[in-house]
Amino acid sequence: MPEETKKIAGVERNIFWMGLVSFLTDVSSEMIFTVLPLFMSNFLGLSKSVIGLIEGIAESTSSFLKLLSGWLSDKFDTRKPLVVAGYSFSTVVKPLLVLADS
């Protein structure tokens, strides 16, 4: 008889924690990216075209990294190191945005 997996709120423990981490990362990203263009315009004095260029480069980089991480995940048949690396990078980099105007 298979062992019962531990559950939180009716779902497996790992799924619950991954969902919570994903939710909090999404919320923090949306809070930052909503005000980032205003910050770049009003405080850094960047033009709309430069802000658009920065946003375009950021989205292109994001798409490329998604493709690369998907390919690596399939090639090495493991996802955990990539997930941990991605969320860790996000957690470390976001607080560094405070240094943007220095």
TIRO-2110 file (N, C-alpha, C; in Angstrom, 1 decimal):
// TIRO-2110
0.8, -1.2, 0.0, N, 1, A
0.0, 0.0, 0.0, CA, 1, A
0.9, 1.2, 0.0, C, 1, A
0.7, 2.2, -0.9, N, 2, A
1.5, 3.4, -1.0, CA, 2, A
1.4, 4.3, 0.2, C, 2, A
2.5, 4.9, 0.6, N, 3, A
2.5, 5.9, 1.7, CA, 3, A
1.6, 7.1, 1.3, C, 3, A
0.9, 7.6, 2.3, N, 4, A
0.2, 8.8, 2.1, CA, 4, A
1.1, 10.0, 2.1, C, 4, A
0.9, 10.9, 1.1, N, 5, A
1.8, 12.1, 1.1, CA, 5, A
1.2, 13.1, 2.0, C, 5, A
2.0, 13.9, 2.6, N, 6, A
1.5, 15.0, 3.5, CA, 6, A
0.8, 16.1, 2.6, C, 6, A
-0.3, 16.5, 3.1, N, 7, A
-1.0, 17.5, 2.4, CA, 7, A
-1.3, 18.8, 3.2, C, 7, A
-1.3, 19.9, 2.5, N, 8, A
-1.7, 21.2, 3.2, CA, 8, A
-2.8, 21.8, 2.3, C, 8, A
-3.9, 22.1, 3.0, N, 9, A
-5.1, 22.7, 2.3, CA, 9, A
-5.5, 21.8, 1.2, C, 9, A
-5.4, 20.5, 1.4, N, 10, A
-5.9, 19.5, 0.4, CA, 10, A
-5.0, 19.2, -0.8, C, 10, A
-3.8, 19.8, -0.8, N, 11, A
-2.9, 19.5, -1.9, CA, 11, A
-1.6, 19.0, -1.4, C, 11, A
-0.8, 18.3, -2.2, N, 12, A
0.5, 17.8, -1.7, CA, 12, A
1.3, 19.0, -1.2, C, 12, A
2.1, 18.7, -0.2, N, 13, A
2.9, 19.7, 0.4, CA, 13, A
3.8, 20.5, -0.6, C, 13, A
4.5, 19.8, -1.5, N, 14, A
5.4, 20.5, -2.4, CA, 14, A
4.7, 21.4, -3.4, C, 14, A
3.5, 20.9, -3.8, N, 15, A
2.6, 21.7, -4.7, CA, 15, A
2.2, 23.0, -4.0, C, 15, A
1.8, 22.8, -2.7, N, 16, A
1.3, 24.0, -1.9, CA, 16, A
2.5, 25.0, -1.8, C, 16, A
3.7, 24.6, -1.5, N, 17, A
4.8, 25.6, -1.3, CA, 17, A
5.2, 26.2, -2.6, C, 17, A
5.2, 25.4, -3.7, N, 18, A
5.6, 26.0, -5.0, CA, 18, A
4.5, 27.0, -5.4, C, 18, A
3.3, 26.7, -5.2, N, 19, A
2.2, 27.6, -5.5, CA, 19, A
2.3, 28.9, -4.7, C, 19, A
2.6, 28.8, -3.4, N, 20, A
2.8, 30.0, -2.6, CA, 20, A
4.0, 30.9, -3.0, C, 20, A
5.1, 30.2, -3.3, N, 21, A
6.3, 30.9, -3.8, CA, 21, A
6.0, 31.6, -5.1, C, 21, A
5.4, 30.9, -6.0, N, 22, A
5.0, 31.5, -7.3, CA, 22, A
4.1, 32.7, -7.2, C, 22, A
3.1, 32.5, -6.3, N, 23, A
2.2, 33.6, -6.1, CA, 23, A
2.9, 34.9, -5.5, C, 23, A
3.7, 34.7, -4.5, N, 24, A
4.4, 35.8, -3.9, CA, 24, A
5.4, 36.5, -4.9, C, 24, A
6.1, 35.7, -5.7, N, 25, A
7.0, 36.2, -6.7, CA, 25, A
6.2, 37.0, -7.8, C, 25, A
5.0, 36.5, -8.2, N, 26, A
4.2, 37.2, -9.1, CA, 26, A
3.7, 38.5, -8.6, C, 26, A
3.2, 38.5, -7.3, N, 27, A
2.7, 39.7, -6.7, CA, 27, A
3.8, 40.8, -6.7, C, 27, A
5.0, 40.4, -6.2, N, 28, A
6.1, 41.3, -6.1, CA, 28, A
6.5, 41.9, -7.5, C, 28, A
6.6, 41.0, -8.5, N, 29, A
6.9, 41.4, -9.8, CA, 29, A
5.9, 42.4, -10.4, C, 29, A
4.6, 42.1, -10.2, N, 30, A
3.6, 43.0, -10.7, CA, 30, A
3.6, 44.4, -10.0, C, 30, A
3.9, 44.4, -8.7, N, 31, A
4.1, 45.7, -8.0, CA, 31, A
5.2, 46.5, -8.5, C, 31, A
6.3, 45.8, -8.8, N, 32, A
7.5, 46.6, -9.3, CA, 32, A
7.3, 47.0, -10.7, C, 32, A
6.9, 46.1, -11.6, N, 33, A
6.8, 46.4, -13.0, CA, 33, A
5.7, 47.4, -13.4, C, 33, A
4.7, 47.6, -12.4, N, 34, A
3.6, 48.6, -12.7, CA, 34, A
4.2, 50.0, -12.5, C, 34, A
5.0, 50.2, -11.6, N, 35, A
5.5, 51.6, -11.3, CA, 35, A
6.9, 51.8, -11.9, C, 35, A
7.6, 50.8, -12.5, N, 36, A
8.9, 51.0, -13.0, CA, 36, A
9.0, 52.0, -14.1, C, 36, A
8.1, 52.0, -15.1, N, 37, A
8.1, 53.0, -16.2, CA, 37, A
8.0, 54.4, -15.6, C, 37, A
7.1, 54.6, -14.6, N, 38, A
7.0, 55.9, -14.0, CA, 38, A
8.3, 56.4, -13.3, C, 38, A
8.9, 55.4, -12.6, N, 39, A
10.1, 55.7, -12.0, CA, 39, A
11.2, 56.1, -13.0, C, 39, A
11.3, 55.3, -14.0, N, 40, A
12.3, 55.6, -15.0, CA, 40, A
12.1, 57.0, -15.7, C, 40, A
10.9, 57.3, -15.9, N, 41, A
10.5, 58.6, -16.5, CA, 41, A
10.7, 59.8, -15.6, C, 41, A
10.1, 59.7, -14.4, N, 42, A
10.0, 60.9, -13.5, CA, 42, A
11.3, 61.1, -12.7, C, 42, A
11.9, 60.0, -12.3, N, 43, A
13.1, 60.2, -11.4, CA, 43, A
14.4, 60.0, -12.2, C, 43, A
14.5, 59.2, -13.2, N, 44, A
15.7, 59.0, -13.9, CA, 44, A
15.7, 59.8, -15.2, C, 44, A
14.6, 60.4, -15.6, N, 45, A
14.5, 61.3, -16.7, CA, 45, A
14.7, 60.7, -18.1, C, 45, A
14.3, 59.4, -18.2, N, 46, A
14.4, 58.7, -19.4, CA, 46, A
13.3, 59.0, -20.3, C, 46, A
13.5, 59.0, -21.6, N, 47, A
12.4, 59.3, -22.6, CA, 47, A
11.6, 58.0, -22.8, C, 47, A
10.4, 58.2, -23.4, N, 48, A
9.5, 57.1, -23.6, CA, 48, A
10.1, 56.1, -24.5, C, 48, A
10.9, 56.5, -25.5, N, 49, A
11.5, 55.6, -26.4, CA, 49, A
12.6, 54.7, -25.7, C, 49, A
13.3, 55.3, -24.8, N, 50, A
14.3, 54.6, -24.1, CA, 50, A
13.7, 53.6, -23.2, C, 50, A
12.6, 54.0, -22.5, N, 51, A
11.9, 53.1, -21.6, CA, 51, A
11.3, 51.9, -22.4, C, 51, A
10.8, 52.2, -23.6, N, 52, A
10.3, 51.1, -24.5, CA, 52, A
11.4, 50.2, -24.9, C, 52, A
12.5, 50.7, -25.2, N, 53, A
13.7, 49.9, -25.6, CA, 53, A
14.1, 49.0, -24.4, C, 53, A
14.1, 49.6, -23.2, N, 54, A
14.5, 48.8, -22.0, CA, 54, A
13.5, 47.7, -21.8, C, 54, A
12.2, 48.0, -21.9, N, 55, A
11.1, 47.0, -21.7, CA, 55, A
11.2, 45.9, -22.7, C, 55, A
11.5, 46.3, -24.0, N, 56, A
11.6, 45.3, -25.0, CA, 56, A
12.7, 44.4, -24.8, C, 56, A
13.9, 44.9, -24.4, N, 57, A
15.0, 44.1, -24.1, CA, 57, A
14.7, 43.1, -22.9, C, 57, A
14.1, 43.7, -21.9, N, 58, A
13.7, 42.8, -20.8, CA, 58, A
12.8, 41.7, -21.2, C, 58, A
11.8, 42.0, -22.0, N, 59, A
10.8, 40.9, -22.4, CA, 59, A
11.5, 39.9, -23.3, C, 59, A
12.4, 40.4, -24.2, N, 60, A
13.1, 39.5, -25.1, CA, 60, A
14.1, 38.6, -24.3, C, 60, A
14.7, 39.1, -23.3, N, 61, A
15.6, 38.3, -22.4, CA, 61, A
14.8, 37.3, -21.7, C, 61, A
13.7, 37.7, -21.1, N, 62, A
12.8, 36.8, -20.4, CA, 62, A
12.4, 35.6, -21.3, C, 62, A
11.9, 35.9, -22.5, N, 63, A
11.5, 34.9, -23.5, CA, 63, A
12.6, 33.9, -23.8, C, 63, A
13.8, 34.5, -24.0, N, 64, A
15.0, 33.7, -24.4, CA, 64, A
15.3, 32.7, -23.2, C, 64, A
15.3, 33.3, -22.0, N, 65, A
15.6, 32.5, -20.8, CA, 65, A
14.6, 31.4, -20.6, C, 65, A
13.3, 31.6, -20.9, N, 66, A
12.3, 30.6, -20.8, CA, 66, A
12.6, 29.4, -21.8, C, 66, A
13.0, 29.8, -23.0, N, 67, A
13.3, 28.8, -24.0, CA, 67, A
14.5, 28.0, -23.5, C, 67, A
15.6, 28.7, -23.1, N, 68, A
16.8, 28.0, -22.6, CA, 68, A
16.5, 27.1, -21.4, C, 68, A
15.8, 27.6, -20.4, N, 69, A
15.6, 26.8, -19.3, CA, 69, A
14.7, 25.6, -19.6, C, 69, A
13.7, 25.7, -20.5, N, 70, A
12.9, 24.6, -20.9, CA, 70, A
13.8, 23.6, -21.6, C, 70, A
14.7, 24.0, -22.5, N, 71, A
15.6, 23.1, -23.2, CA, 71, A
16.5, 22.4, -22.2, C, 71, A
17.1, 23.1, -21.3, N, 72, A
18.0, 22.5, -20.3, CA, 72, A
17.2, 21.5, -19.4, C, 72, A
16.0, 21.9, -19.1, N, 73, A
15.1, 21.0, -18.2, CA, 73, A
14.9, 19.7, -19.0, C, 73, A
14.6, 19.7, -20.2, N, 74, A
14.4, 18.5, -21.0, CA, 74, A
15.7, 17.7, -21.2, C, 74, A
16.8, 18.4, -21.5, N, 75, A
18.0, 17.8, -21.8, CA, 75, A
18.5, 17.0, -20.5, C, 75, A
18.5, 17.6, -19.4, N, 76, A
19.0, 17.0, -18.2, CA, 76, A
17.9, 16.3, -17.3, C, 76, A
16.7, 16.3, -17.8, N, 77, A
15.6, 15.7, -17.2, CA, 77, A
15.4, 16.0, -15.7, C, 77, A
15.7, 17.2, -15.4, N, 78, A
15.5, 17.7, -14.0, CA, 78, A
15.0, 19.1, -14.0, C, 78, A
14.1, 19.5, -13.1, N, 79, A
13.6, 20.8, -13.1, CA, 79, A
13.9, 21.6, -11.8, C, 79, A
14.1, 20.9, -10.8, N, 80, A
14.3, 21.5, -9.5, CA, 80, A
15.4, 22.5, -9.5, C, 80, A
16.6, 22.2, -10.0, N, 81, A
17.7, 23.2, -9.9, CA, 81, A
17.4, 24.5, -10.7, C, 81, A
16.7, 24.3, -11.8, N, 82, A
16.3, 25.5, -12.6, CA, 82, A
15.2, 26.3, -11.9, C, 82, A
14.3, 25.7, -11.2, N, 83, A
13.3, 26.4, -10.5, CA, 83, A
13.9, 27.1, -9.3, C, 83, A
14.7, 26.5, -8.6, N, 84, A
15.4, 27.1, -7.4, CA, 84, A
16.3, 28.2, -7.9, C, 84, A
17.0, 28.1, -9.0, N, 85, A
17.9, 29.1, -9.5, CA, 85, A
17.0, 30.3, -9.9, C, 85, A
16.0, 30.1, -10.6, N, 86, A
15.1, 31.2, -11.1, CA, 86, A
14.5, 32.0, -10.0, C, 86, A
13.9, 31.3, -9.0, N, 87, A
13.3, 32.0, -7.9, CA, 87, A
14.3, 32.7, -7.0, C, 87, A
15.5, 32.0, -6.8, N, 88, A
16.5, 32.6, -6.0, CA, 88, A
17.1, 33.9, -6.7, C, 88, A
17.3, 33.9, -8.0, N, 89, A
17.8, 35.1, -8.7, CA, 89, A
16.8, 36.2, -8.5, C, 89, A
15.5, 35.9, -8.7, N, 90, A
14.4, 36.9, -8.6, CA, 90, A
14.4, 37.5, -7.2, C, 90, A
14.6, 36.7, -6.2, N, 91, A
14.6, 37.1, -4.8, CA, 91, A
15.8, 38.0, -4.5, C, 91, A
16.9, 37.7, -5.0, N, 92, A
18.2, 38.5, -4.8, CA, 92, A
18.2, 39.8, -5.5, C, 92, A
17.7, 39.8, -6.8, N, 93, A
17.8, 41.0, -7.6, CA, 93, A
16.8, 42.1, -7.3, C, 93, A
15.6, 41.7, -6.9, N, 94, A
14.5, 42.7, -6.7, CA, 94, A
14.9, 43.7, -5.7, C, 94, A
15.5, 43.3, -4.5, N, 95, A
15.9, 44.4, -3.6, CA, 95, A
17.0, 45.3, -4.1, C, 95, A
17.7, 44.9, -5.1, N, 96, A
18.8, 45.7, -5.6, CA, 96, A
18.3, 46.8, -6.5, C, 96, A
17.0, 46.8, -6.8, N, 97, A
16.4, 47.9, -7.6, CA, 97, A
16.4, 49.2, -6.8, C, 97, A
16.6, 49.1, -5.5, N, 98, A
16.7, 50.3, -4.6, CA, 98, A
17.9, 51.1, -5.1, C, 98, A
18.9, 50.5, -5.6, N, 99, A
20.2, 51.2, -6.0, CA, 99, A
20.1, 51.8, -7.3, C, 99, A
19.0, 51.7, -8.0, N, 100, A
18.8, 52.2, -9.4, CA, 100, A
19.2, 53.7, -9.6, C, 100, A
18.9, 54.5, -8.6, N, 101, A
19.1, 56.0, -8.8, CA, 101, A
20.4, 56.4, -8.2, C, 101, A
21.2, 55.5, -7.6, N, 102, A
22.5, 55.9, -7.0, CA, 102, A
23.6, 56.0, -8.0, C, 102, A
END
